[in-house]
């Protein structure tokens, strides 16, 4: 089951040096797939002419999100994968990471690269402020206009977010609800409507 998780609240940057190679890690929030490319483009502009710009990302929750990683020319599995592992172990969701490497003239080997890229992201995470993402489920409800005054206060009481409202013959609303609040909210809706109103899962 999907649960609450933490995501970046802002950007964090950290630099580490391993055998003269500079590793600059940038971590930021990712709310849509394009955000990873934007973060990579920003890194290329801020730190131009680097040897590699490796990436890792989780879009959604750490358990059930969409994962990606890219080695950008480093040996397969030595950059993006260890970066992603650090993000998963944090655990963070909605997160993108780019590590910029300036080669220092000394080859690090497979294990050395994996440690260096993982440590670079870990250093950025130490500086990263995070925020809680509360998991919600979507429901729909139709109700007559004369019940609007009784129902709308329930939205505030049960921390309901209304994502869509349509006013035709009845009020049609799509709401986002914390799963634990479903049963008590439905009880209150039953009380104000004599059992006529039922939330429908989207």
N, C-alpha and C positions, 0 to 999 in steps of 0.2 A: 504493500500500500504506500502511496506517496505521502510524505510527511513534510513538516516544516524544514526549512534549510536556511543556511546563511549564504549571502552573496556579497561581492565587493560594494562598498558604499562610495568609493572614489578610487582614484588611481594610486598605485604604489610602484616605486622604482627602487631597485637595489643593484649595486655593482659588486661583483666578486672578481678576483684575479687568481688564475690557476696557471702556474708555469708560464707567466708572461702573457697568456691569453686573457683578454677582458671579456667578461660575461655580464651583460646589462639586461636585467629582467624587468619587464613592464607588465603589470597585472591590472586589469580593469573589468568593469561589469560588462556583460554581454547579454543584451535583451533580444537580439535578432541575429541571424547568420552573418549579415553584412558587417556587424560590429568587429568581428575578428579581422577582416581585411582592412577596415579603417584603422584599427590599432596597429596593424603591421605597417600600413602606409605611414602613420605618424612616426613609428620607430625608424623607418628608413629615412624620413626627412630629418629627424633629430640626430640620428647617428648614421650618417651616410658612409658609403664605401666599406661597409663591414664585410667580413667573410661569409657570414650566415645570419639569417633571420628565421629562427625556428619558432614554431607555434604549437599551442595546445589550447583546447577549449572544451567547456561543458555548457551546453545550452539546455536549461531546465535544471532539474534536481540532480544532486550527485549520484543518486541511485538509478534514476530512470531517464536521465537526460540524453541528449545527442552529443556524442564525444567525437573529437577530431584531434589529430596531431600531424605535424609535418617536420621532417628532418632538414629540409632545405639544403640538400647536398652533403650533409654529414652522413657517415655510415648508417645504414638502416637500423632503426631502433635505438640509436644512441642519444637522441635529442628530444624529439617530440614525445615519445613514449614515457621516458622518465619525468618529463615536465608534467604530463597528464597524470601520472601516478601521484605526484605530490599534490596536485589539485584535488584528486579524488580522496586522498587520505586526509585532507585538511579538516573535514570535507566541505567543499564549496560547490555551489551551483551558479548558473548564469555568469560564468567567469571565462575570460580570455587572457592568455599569457603569450608574450613574445620575448624570446631571449636573443639578444644581439651579440654575436661573437666577433671580436677582432683577434685574428690568429696571431699568437705571439712567437711563432717560430719553432715551438716544441710540440711534437705530436703527443697526444694524451692517451691514445689507445682506447679500445671500446669501453672498458670499465671506467677509465678516467673521464671520458666524455659523458657517460651516463651520470656519474657522480657530479660532475661540474654543472651540467644543465639542471639536474634536480636541485642541487644546492643553490643555484642562482634563483630559481623560483621560490624555494623555501625562504631565502633571505628577503625577497620582496613581500612574501606573505607575513613575515614578522612585523612589517610596517603597515599592513593593510587594514584599514577600518572596514568592518562588515556590518550588514544589516540583516534582520530576520525577514524571511519571506514566509508568510503564513499560507499554507495550502488551503485552497477553497474549491468547492464543487459548484457547478452551474445548475440552476433550476429555473423553471418557468412557472408563472402563475397568472391566471385570469380572474378578475374580480369586478363586481359592479361598482359604479362610481360612488354609491352611497356608503360603501365600506372603506373608502380611501382614508378618511380621517381616523379610522380605527387601525388600519394596517400600517400606514407609514410610520407611526411611532415604534412599531415592532422592528422595523428595519434598523433603527438606531439602537434599540435595546439589545438586539442580537448581533450587532456588528455586521449587518448585511450591506453588501455593495450592489447597487442597482447598475447593471451594465447596459440595459436598454429598456425604454418605456415607449409604448404605443397606445394612443388614446383613440379608440374607435367606438364600437358599441359598448365595449367594456375596457377596463384598463388591462393591458397585457404588459407584464414585466419579466425581464430576465435578470436573475440575481445571482450573486456569488456568495456562498455561505460556507463557514467553517463546519466541517462534517459533524462535530460534536454538538452543534447547535440545532441540527435538523429536527430531532425529536421534540425538544421543548418548544421550538418555533411552531412546528405543526400543531402541537397542543393548543397554543394560543390562537392560531388561525382557526382551528376547530371551534374554539370558544366564541370567537367574534362572528363566525359564519354559520353556527349550528351544524358544523361538520360538512359544509358544502365545498370548502376550498381545500384543494390538495396540491401540494408542490409536486411538479413533474421534473424528473431528472433530465437534463439536456444530453 
